[in-house]
């Protein structure tokens, strides 16, 4: 029976079986379970469903940055001492347990024998833990590479999947619980403002940061009406992605950095055989080698303190802001590698690809099912 306190509705206990993995599972097995189960966690259990440890999405991304391979055993990234709830605890007791632990998204519930009986969602136990973090979307670009489409329409308003790109971004954030938006506008700003208004038609709150000169992706942050009271997102308004922004924010909070930059792996294939030589002698060759790099994905999470590094005037972009932060403190910035779909719609061929992909990647998140 779900715990409750006087005047508080019973807490929903969610089924956990779809999040189970075995100690013999690999990293790729765990990724598939996390992506499919919609609970943002994998529970490693033994043959009797007793909890061995947990793996979160953030655990996987940190492991990838450390060089972990997809076929490595889950034991290498497993958290063997997770925060768990004992069946029968009250909501008040659980709220005290997770107080101050903003990284906690899901709480495994175990019985006296350590057997998993379900999962609780932290935001339902203590809504204030989930928070309401602002989102700043950069929607003022000229979109020169997308002409002639952008001669009569600002780039963020080009249609993908039956809606403007910018609307798809807002709906993706909304699906993860975010409702407060600032749109930084410049080129054809009236078109954007006329479409979105104050956001009420989408069930969100929208305000505008109006650039009357080119200010850059970080420079326009000086237009915010007040310094945010919590970390906030900054994202380019021409990206199509299925990123789980809630997990991204909790990753940022867990890392304890001042700023987080999302990265995307980008592969470059040399279309020729590459020759290796030394002192005029042929030593070997590689046929059409591939070089993999991480590139800036145009999605960021910033602490309010970062705004003090934005100059009072002039053009200032986000890479310059990160350079300034790292010059002062090398540990100030962290990175978040994206595994999800991501498309930077900067060229006509990108727009066509996004439109072709839209029906596959723009979908509702799976409905969470309460435990029986």
C-alpha positions as a Markdown table, in Angstrom:
| # | Residue | x | y | z |
|---|---|---|---|---|
| 1 | Unk | 0.0 | 0.0 | 0.0 |
| 2 | Unk | 1.4 | 3.4 | -0.9 |
| 3 | Unk | 2.3 | 5.6 | 2.0 |
| 4 | Unk | 0.3 | 8.7 | 2.9 |
| 5 | Unk | -0.1 | 11.3 | 5.5 |
| 6 | Unk | -3.2 | 13.2 | 6.7 |
| 7 | Unk | -4.4 | 15.6 | 4.1 |
| 8 | Unk | -2.0 | 14.2 | 1.5 |
| 9 | Unk | -3.3 | 12.0 | -1.4 |
| 10 | Unk | -1.8 | 8.5 | -1.6 |
| 11 | Unk | 1.5 | 8.4 | -3.5 |
| 12 | Unk | 1.6 | 6.4 | -6.7 |
| 13 | Unk | 3.9 | 3.4 | -6.7 |
| 14 | Unk | 5.1 | 2.7 | -10.2 |
| 15 | Unk | 5.9 | -0.7 | -11.7 |
| 16 | Unk | 9.6 | -1.4 | -11.8 |
| 17 | Unk | 9.9 | -4.6 | -13.8 |
| 18 | Unk | 10.5 | -2.9 | -17.1 |
| 19 | Unk | 13.6 | -1.2 | -15.6 |
| 20 | Unk | 15.2 | -4.4 | -14.4 |
| 21 | Unk | 18.6 | -5.6 | -15.7 |
| 22 | Unk | 20.7 | -8.5 | -14.6 |
| 23 | Unk | 24.3 | -8.4 | -13.2 |
| 24 | Unk | 25.4 | -10.0 | -16.5 |
| 25 | Unk | 24.0 | -7.0 | -18.6 |
| 26 | Unk | 26.2 | -4.8 | -20.7 |
| 27 | Unk | 26.2 | -1.0 | -20.9 |
| 28 | Unk | 24.3 | -1.1 | -24.2 |
| 29 | Unk | 21.7 | -3.4 | -22.5 |
| 30 | Unk | 21.2 | -0.8 | -19.8 |
| 31 | Unk | 20.9 | 2.1 | -22.3 |
| 32 | Unk | 18.1 | 0.2 | -24.1 |
| 33 | Unk | 16.2 | -0.4 | -20.9 |
| 34 | Unk | 16.5 | 3.2 | -19.7 |
| 35 | Unk | 15.4 | 4.5 | -23.1 |
| 36 | Unk | 12.5 | 2.1 | -23.3 |
| 37 | Unk | 11.1 | 2.1 | -19.8 |
| 38 | Unk | 10.5 | 5.9 | -19.4 |
| 39 | Unk | 11.6 | 5.8 | -15.7 |
| 40 | Unk | 15.1 | 7.2 | -16.4 |
| 41 | Unk | 16.8 | 4.5 | -14.3 |
| 42 | Unk | 17.8 | 0.9 | -14.6 |
| 43 | Unk | 17.7 | -1.4 | -11.5 |
| 44 | Unk | 20.2 | -4.3 | -11.4 |
| 45 | Unk | 18.5 | -7.2 | -9.5 |
| 46 | Unk | 19.5 | -10.8 | -8.8 |
| 47 | Unk | 17.4 | -13.9 | -9.6 |
| 48 | Unk | 15.1 | -13.1 | -6.6 |
| 49 | Unk | 14.5 | -9.5 | -7.7 |
| 50 | Unk | 16.7 | -8.2 | -4.8 |
| 51 | Unk | 18.3 | -4.9 | -5.6 |
| 52 | Unk | 22.0 | -5.1 | -6.4 |
| 53 | Unk | 22.5 | -1.5 | -7.6 |
| 54 | Unk | 21.2 | 1.2 | -10.0 |
| 55 | Unk | 22.4 | 3.0 | -13.1 |
| 56 | Unk | 21.0 | 6.4 | -14.2 |
| 57 | Unk | 21.3 | 8.1 | -17.5 |
| 58 | Unk | 23.9 | 10.5 | -16.0 |
| 59 | Unk | 26.0 | 7.5 | -14.8 |
| 60 | Unk | 26.1 | 6.3 | -18.4 |
| 61 | Unk | 27.1 | 9.6 | -19.9 |
| 62 | Unk | 29.9 | 10.1 | -17.4 |
| 63 | Unk | 31.1 | 6.6 | -18.2 |
| 64 | Unk | 31.1 | 7.3 | -21.9 |
| 65 | Unk | 33.3 | 10.4 | -21.3 |
| 66 | Unk | 35.7 | 8.2 | -19.3 |
| 67 | Unk | 36.0 | 5.9 | -22.3 |
| 68 | Unk | 33.6 | 3.1 | -21.3 |
| 69 | Unk | 32.5 | 0.9 | -24.2 |
| 70 | Unk | 29.0 | -0.2 | -25.0 |
| 71 | Unk | 29.8 | -3.9 | -24.4 |
| 72 | Unk | 31.5 | -3.4 | -21.1 |
| 73 | Unk | 29.7 | -5.1 | -18.1 |
| 74 | Unk | 27.2 | -3.0 | -16.1 |
| 75 | Unk | 29.2 | -3.8 | -13.0 |
| 76 | Unk | 31.8 | -1.2 | -14.1 |
| 77 | Unk | 29.3 | 1.7 | -13.9 |
| 78 | Unk | 26.8 | 0.4 | -11.2 |
| 79 | Unk | 26.0 | 2.4 | -8.1 |
| 80 | Unk | 26.0 | -0.2 | -5.4 |
| 81 | Unk | 24.8 | 2.2 | -2.7 |
| 82 | Unk | 21.7 | 3.9 | -4.1 |
| 83 | Unk | 19.2 | 5.8 | -2.1 |
| 84 | Unk | 16.3 | 3.5 | -1.5 |
| 85 | Unk | 12.9 | 3.6 | 0.3 |
| 86 | Unk | 11.6 | 0.9 | 2.6 |
| 87 | Unk | 8.0 | -0.1 | 2.0 |
| 88 | Unk | 5.8 | 1.6 | 4.5 |
| 89 | Unk | 7.7 | 4.8 | 4.9 |
| 90 | Unk | 5.6 | 8.0 | 5.0 |
| 91 | Unk | 5.7 | 10.8 | 2.4 |
| 92 | Unk | 7.2 | 13.0 | 5.1 |
| 93 | Unk | 10.0 | 10.5 | 5.9 |
| 94 | Unk | 10.8 | 10.2 | 2.2 |
| 95 | Unk | 10.8 | 13.9 | 1.6 |
| 96 | Unk | 13.3 | 14.3 | 4.5 |
| 97 | Unk | 15.4 | 11.5 | 2.9 |
| 98 | Unk | 15.7 | 13.3 | -0.5 |
| 99 | Unk | 15.9 | 16.8 | 0.9 |
| 100 | Unk | 18.8 | 18.6 | -0.7 |
| 101 | Unk | 19.5 | 15.8 | -3.1 |
| 102 | Unk | 18.4 | 17.4 | -6.4 |
| 103 | Unk | 19.9 | 14.7 | -8.5 |
| 104 | Unk | 17.4 | 12.1 | -7.3 |
| 105 | Unk | 14.8 | 11.4 | -9.9 |
| 106 | Unk | 13.5 | 7.9 | -9.0 |
| 107 | Unk | 13.5 | 6.1 | -5.7 |
| 108 | Unk | 13.5 | 2.3 | -5.7 |
| 109 | Unk | 11.1 | 0.8 | -3.1 |
| 110 | Unk | 12.3 | -2.4 | -1.4 |
| 111 | Unk | 10.7 | -4.8 | 1.1 |
| 112 | Unk | 12.4 | -6.2 | 4.2 |
| 113 | Unk | 14.2 | -8.8 | 2.1 |
| 114 | Unk | 15.6 | -6.1 | -0.3 |
| 115 | Unk | 13.3 | -7.2 | -3.1 |
| 116 | Unk | 12.2 | -4.4 | -5.4 |
| 117 | Unk | 8.4 | -3.7 | -5.2 |
| 118 | Unk | 8.2 | -0.6 | -7.3 |
| 119 | Unk | 9.5 | 3.0 | -7.9 |
| 120 | Unk | 8.5 | 6.4 | -6.6 |
| 121 | Unk | 9.0 | 9.6 | -8.6 |
| 122 | Unk | 10.9 | 12.2 | -6.5 |
| 123 | Unk | 9.0 | 15.1 | -7.9 |
| 124 | Unk | 5.7 | 13.6 | -6.6 |
| 125 | Unk | 7.2 | 13.2 | -3.1 |
| 126 | Unk | 8.7 | 16.7 | -2.9 |
| 127 | Unk | 7.5 | 18.9 | -5.8 |
| 128 | Unk | 10.0 | 21.6 | -4.8 |
| 129 | Unk | 12.9 | 19.3 | -5.6 |
| 130 | Unk | 11.9 | 19.2 | -9.3 |
| 131 | Unk | 12.0 | 23.0 | -9.5 |
| 132 | Unk | 10.8 | 25.2 | -12.3 |
| 133 | Unk | 13.9 | 26.2 | -14.2 |
| 134 | Unk | 13.7 | 29.0 | -16.9 |
| 135 | Unk | 14.5 | 28.3 | -20.5 |
| 136 | Unk | 16.1 | 30.9 | -22.8 |
| 137 | Unk | 15.7 | 30.1 | -26.5 |
| 138 | Unk | 17.8 | 32.0 | -29.1 |
| 139 | Unk | 15.5 | 32.9 | -32.0 |
| 140 | Unk | 16.9 | 36.0 | -33.5 |
| 141 | Unk | 19.2 | 34.6 | -36.2 |
| 142 | Unk | 19.0 | 35.7 | -39.9 |
| 143 | Unk | 19.1 | 32.1 | -41.2 |
| 144 | Unk | 21.2 | 33.2 | -44.2 |
| 145 | Unk | 22.1 | 29.7 | -45.3 |
| 146 | Unk | 18.4 | 28.8 | -45.5 |
| 147 | Unk | 17.4 | 31.4 | -48.1 |
| 148 | Unk | 15.1 | 31.7 | -49.9 |
| 149 | Unk | 13.0 | 30.2 | -47.1 |
| 150 | Unk | 14.1 | 32.8 | -44.6 |
| 151 | Unk | 13.5 | 35.7 | -46.9 |
| 152 | Unk | 9.9 | 35.8 | -45.7 |
| 153 | Unk | 10.0 | 33.7 | -42.5 |
| 154 | Unk | 12.5 | 33.7 | -39.5 |
| 155 | Unk | 14.4 | 30.4 | -39.3 |
| 156 | Unk | 12.9 | 29.2 | -36.0 |
| 157 | Unk | 9.4 | 29.5 | -37.6 |
| 158 | Unk | 10.1 | 27.1 | -40.5 |
| 159 | Unk | 7.8 | 24.1 | -40.3 |
| 160 | Unk | 9.0 | 20.7 | -39.1 |
| 161 | Unk | 6.5 | 18.0 | -38.3 |
| 162 | Unk | 3.5 | 20.3 | -38.8 |
| 163 | Unk | 4.7 | 23.0 | -36.4 |
| 164 | Unk | 7.4 | 25.7 | -36.4 |
| 165 | Unk | 10.8 | 24.4 | -35.2 |
| 166 | Unk | 10.6 | 26.8 | -32.2 |
| 167 | Unk | 7.2 | 25.3 | -31.2 |
| 168 | Unk | 8.6 | 21.8 | -31.3 |
| 169 | Unk | 11.4 | 22.9 | -29.0 |
| 170 | Unk | 9.0 | 24.4 | -26.5 |
| 171 | Unk | 6.7 | 21.3 | -26.6 |
| 172 | Unk | 9.8 | 19.1 | -25.9 |
| 173 | Unk | 10.7 | 21.2 | -22.9 |
| 174 | Unk | 7.0 | 21.2 | -21.7 |
| 175 | Unk | 6.9 | 17.4 | -21.9 |
| 176 | Unk | 9.6 | 17.3 | -19.3 |
| 177 | Unk | 7.9 | 19.8 | -16.9 |
| 178 | Unk | 9.3 | 23.2 | -18.0 |
| 179 | Unk | 6.9 | 26.1 | -18.5 |
| 180 | Unk | 8.8 | 29.4 | -18.2 |
| 181 | Unk | 10.4 | 30.6 | -21.5 |
| 182 | Unk | 12.3 | 33.6 | -22.7 |
| 183 | Unk | 12.6 | 34.0 | -26.5 |
| 184 | Unk | 15.5 | 36.1 | -27.6 |
| 185 | Unk | 14.3 | 37.7 | -30.9 |
| 186 | Unk | 15.6 | 40.1 | -33.6 |
| 187 | Unk | 15.0 | 39.2 | -37.2 |
| 188 | Unk | 11.3 | 39.3 | -38.1 |
| 189 | Unk | 10.5 | 39.3 | -34.4 |
| 190 | Unk | 6.9 | 40.3 | -35.0 |
| 191 | Unk | 6.2 | 37.0 | -36.8 |
| 192 | Unk | 7.4 | 35.0 | -33.7 |
| 193 | Unk | 5.5 | 37.2 | -31.2 |
| 194 | Unk | 2.3 | 37.1 | -33.2 |
| 195 | Unk | 2.4 | 33.3 | -33.3 |
| 196 | Unk | 3.3 | 32.6 | -29.7 |
| 197 | Unk | 1.9 | 35.6 | -27.8 |
| 198 | Unk | 2.3 | 35.0 | -24.1 |
| 199 | Unk | 2.4 | 31.2 | -24.5 |
| 200 | Unk | -1.0 | 30.5 | -23.0 |
| 201 | Unk | -2.2 | 28.6 | -26.1 |
| 202 | Unk | 0.6 | 26.1 | -25.5 |
| 203 | Unk | 0.1 | 26.0 | -21.7 |
| 204 | Unk | 3.4 | 27.8 | -21.0 |
| 205 | Unk | 4.6 | 31.3 | -20.0 |
| 206 | Unk | 6.5 | 33.2 | -22.7 |
| 207 | Unk | 8.4 | 36.5 | -22.4 |
| 208 | Unk | 10.6 | 38.2 | -25.0 |
| 209 | Unk | 14.1 | 39.5 | -25.0 |
| 210 | Unk | 14.3 | 42.0 | -27.9 |
| 211 | Unk | 17.6 | 42.5 | -29.5 |
| 212 | Unk | 17.9 | 45.8 | -31.4 |
| 213 | Unk | 21.5 | 44.9 | -32.4 |
| 214 | Unk | 23.4 | 41.7 | -32.9 |
| 215 | Unk | 24.3 | 40.6 | -29.3 |
| 216 | Unk | 25.4 | 37.0 | -29.7 |
| 217 | Unk | 24.1 | 33.8 | -28.0 |
| 218 | Unk | 25.5 | 35.0 | -24.6 |
| 219 | Unk | 25.2 | 38.7 | -25.0 |
| 220 | Unk | 21.4 | 38.7 | -25.2 |
| 221 | Unk | 21.3 | 37.2 | -21.7 |
| 222 | Unk | 22.0 | 40.7 | -20.4 |
| 223 | Unk | 18.4 | 41.4 | -21.5 |
| 224 | Unk | 16.9 | 39.1 | -18.9 |
| 225 | Unk | 14.6 | 41.2 | -16.6 |
| 226 | Unk | 16.2 | 39.8 | -13.5 |
| 227 | Unk | 18.9 | 37.3 | -12.6 |
| 228 | Unk | 17.3 | 33.9 | -12.3 |
| 229 | Unk | 17.1 | 32.4 | -8.9 |
| 230 | Unk | 18.0 | 28.9 | -10.2 |
| 231 | Unk | 20.1 | 27.3 | -13.0 |
| 232 | Unk | 18.5 | 27.9 | -16.4 |
| 233 | Unk | 18.7 | 26.6 | -19.9 |
| 234 | Unk | 20.0 | 28.4 | -23.0 |
| 235 | Unk | 19.4 | 26.7 | -26.4 |
| 236 | Unk | 19.6 | 27.7 | -30.0 |
| 237 | Unk | 16.1 | 28.0 | -31.5 |
| 238 | Unk | 16.9 | 26.0 | -34.7 |
| 239 | Unk | 17.5 | 22.5 | -33.2 |
| 240 | Unk | 15.4 | 19.4 | -33.4 |
| 241 | Unk | 16.1 | 17.0 | -30.6 |
| 242 | Unk | 14.6 | 14.4 | -28.3 |
| 243 | Unk | 16.9 | 15.3 | -25.4 |
| 244 | Unk | 15.4 | 14.7 | -22.0 |
| 245 | Unk | 15.9 | 18.2 | -20.5 |
| 246 | Unk | 15.0 | 17.0 | -17.0 |
| 247 | Unk | 17.9 | 14.5 | -17.0 |
| 248 | Unk | 20.2 | 17.2 | -18.4 |
| 249 | Unk | 19.4 | 19.6 | -15.6 |
| 250 | Unk | 19.9 | 16.9 | -12.9 |
| 251 | Unk | 23.2 | 16.0 | -14.5 |
| 252 | Unk | 24.3 | 19.6 | -14.3 |
| 253 | Unk | 23.3 | 19.9 | -10.7 |
| 254 | Unk | 25.0 | 16.6 | -9.9 |
| 255 | Unk | 28.3 | 17.7 | -11.5 |
| 256 | Unk | 28.4 | 20.9 | -9.4 |
| 257 | Unk | 29.8 | 23.0 | -12.3 |
| 258 | Unk | 28.9 | 26.6 | -13.1 |
| 259 | Unk | 28.1 | 25.8 | -16.7 |
| 260 | Unk | 27.3 | 22.7 | -18.8 |
| 261 | Unk | 27.7 | 22.4 | -22.6 |
| 262 | Unk | 26.0 | 19.6 | -24.5 |
| 263 | Unk | 28.1 | 17.8 | -27.0 |
| 264 | Unk | 27.3 | 15.7 | -30.1 |
| 265 | Unk | 29.7 | 13.2 | -31.6 |
| 266 | Unk | 30.6 | 14.1 | -35.2 |
| 267 | Unk | 32.3 | 11.7 | -37.5 |
| 268 | Unk | 34.4 | 12.8 | -40.5 |
| 269 | Unk | 35.4 | 10.2 | -43.1 |
| 270 | Unk | 38.5 | 10.9 | -45.3 |
| 271 | Unk | 37.3 | 9.8 | -48.8 |
| 272 | Unk | 40.8 | 8.5 | -49.7 |
| 273 | Unk | 43.4 | 6.1 | -48.5 |
| 274 | Unk | 45.6 | 8.0 | -45.9 |
| 275 | Unk | 49.3 | 7.3 | -46.3 |
| 276 | Unk | 51.7 | 6.9 | -43.3 |
| 277 | Unk | 55.3 | 7.6 | -43.9 |
| 278 | Unk | 58.6 | 8.4 | -42.1 |
| 279 | Unk | 61.9 | 9.8 | -43.5 |
| 280 | Unk | 60.6 | 9.3 | -47.0 |
| 281 | Unk | 59.7 | 5.7 | -46.5 |
| 282 | Unk | 56.1 | 4.3 | -46.7 |
| 283 | Unk | 55.2 | 2.8 | -43.3 |
| 284 | Unk | 51.5 | 2.0 | -43.8 |
| 285 | Unk | 48.2 | 3.3 | -44.9 |
| 286 | Unk | 44.6 | 3.5 | -43.7 |
| 287 | Unk | 41.7 | 3.1 | -46.2 |
| 288 | Unk | 39.2 | 5.9 | -45.8 |
| 289 | Unk | 39.7 | 6.4 | -42.0 |
| 290 | Unk | 37.0 | 7.9 | -39.8 |
| 291 | Unk | 37.8 | 10.6 | -37.3 |
| 292 | Unk | 35.4 | 11.2 | -34.4 |
| 293 | Unk | 35.1 | 14.5 | -32.6 |
| 294 | Unk | 32.7 | 16.1 | -30.1 |
| 295 | Unk | 31.1 | 19.3 | -31.3 |
| 296 | Unk | 29.1 | 22.0 | -29.6 |
| 297 | Unk | 25.4 | 21.0 | -29.7 |
| 298 | Unk | 24.0 | 24.5 | -28.9 |
| 299 | Unk | 22.3 | 23.5 | -25.6 |
| 300 | Unk | 23.6 | 24.8 | -22.3 |
| 301 | Unk | 22.7 | 24.9 | -18.6 |
| 302 | Unk | 24.1 | 27.9 | -16.7 |
| 303 | Unk | 24.1 | 28.9 | -13.0 |
| 304 | Unk | 22.9 | 32.5 | -12.3 |
| 305 | Unk | 26.5 | 33.4 | -11.2 |
| 306 | Unk | 27.6 | 32.9 | -14.8 |
| 307 | Unk | 25.8 | 36.1 | -15.8 |
| 308 | Unk | 28.4 | 38.2 | -14.0 |
| 309 | Unk | 30.9 | 37.2 | -16.8 |
| 310 | Unk | 28.7 | 38.6 | -19.6 |
| 311 | Unk | 30.0 | 42.1 | -20.6 |
| 312 | Unk | 27.7 | 45.0 | -20.3 |
| 313 | Unk | 27.7 | 45.7 | -24.1 |
| 314 | Unk | 28.8 | 44.4 | -27.4 |
| 315 | Unk | 28.6 | 41.1 | -29.2 |
| 316 | Unk | 29.4 | 38.1 | -27.0 |
| 317 | Unk | 28.8 | 34.4 | -27.9 |
| 318 | Unk | 28.5 | 31.3 | -25.8 |
| 319 | Unk | 31.9 | 29.8 | -26.6 |
| 320 | Unk | 33.5 | 33.1 | -25.5 |
| 321 | Unk | 31.5 | 32.9 | -22.2 |
| 322 | Unk | 32.8 | 29.3 | -21.6 |
| 323 | Unk | 36.4 | 30.5 | -22.4 |
| 324 | Unk | 36.1 | 33.3 | -19.9 |
| 325 | Unk | 34.7 | 30.9 | -17.2 |
| 326 | Unk | 37.5 | 28.3 | -17.8 |
| 327 | Unk | 40.2 | 31.0 | -17.7 |
| 328 | Unk | 39.1 | 31.9 | -14.2 |
| 329 | Unk | 38.4 | 28.4 | -13.0 |
| 330 | Unk | 39.3 | 25.3 | -15.1 |
| 331 | Unk | 36.7 | 23.3 | -13.2 |
| 332 | Unk | 33.9 | 25.7 | -13.9 |
| 333 | Unk | 32.5 | 24.0 | -17.0 |
| 334 | Unk | 31.4 | 20.5 | -17.7 |
| 335 | Unk | 30.1 | 18.6 | -20.7 |
| 336 | Unk | 27.0 | 16.5 | -21.4 |
| 337 | Unk | 27.3 | 14.0 | -24.4 |
| 338 | Unk | 24.0 | 13.7 | -26.2 |
| 339 | Unk | 22.9 | 10.2 | -27.1 |
| 340 | Unk | 19.5 | 11.3 | -28.4 |
| 341 | Unk | 18.4 | 12.5 | -31.8 |
| 342 | Unk | 19.8 | 15.9 | -32.6 |
| 343 | Unk | 19.6 | 17.9 | -35.8 |
| 344 | Unk | 21.1 | 21.4 | -36.3 |
| 345 | Unk | 18.8 | 23.0 | -38.9 |
| 346 | Unk | 21.3 | 25.4 | -40.4 |
| 347 | Unk | 21.2 | 24.4 | -44.1 |
| 348 | Unk | 18.5 | 23.5 | -46.6 |
| 349 | Unk | 19.6 | 19.8 | -46.6 |
| 350 | Unk | 19.3 | 19.8 | -42.7 |
| 351 | Unk | 15.8 | 21.2 | -42.9 |
| 352 | Unk | 14.8 | 18.5 | -45.4 |
| 353 | Unk | 16.4 | 15.8 | -43.2 |
| 354 | Unk | 14.6 | 17.1 | -40.1 |
| 355 | Unk | 11.3 | 17.1 | -42.0 |
| 356 | Unk | 11.8 | 13.5 | -43.1 |
| 357 | Unk | 12.7 | 12.5 | -39.5 |
| 358 | Unk | 10.0 | 14.4 | -37.8 |
| 359 | Unk | 7.3 | 11.6 | -37.9 |
| 360 | Unk | 9.8 | 9.2 | -36.2 |
| 361 | Unk | 11.3 | 11.4 | -33.5 |
| 362 | Unk | 8.4 | 13.7 | -32.5 |
| 363 | Unk | 6.4 | 11.4 | -30.3 |
| 364 | Unk | 4.8 | 11.4 | -26.8 |
| 365 | Unk | 6.8 | 9.9 | -24.0 |
| 366 | Unk | 5.5 | 6.5 | -22.9 |
| 367 | Unk | 2.8 | 6.6 | -20.2 |
| 368 | Unk | 4.0 | 5.7 | -16.8 |
| 369 | Unk | 2.1 | 2.8 | -15.4 |
| 370 | Unk | 1.5 | 2.5 | -11.6 |
| 371 | Unk | 2.3 | -0.8 | -9.9 |
| 372 | Unk | -0.5 | -3.2 | -9.3 |
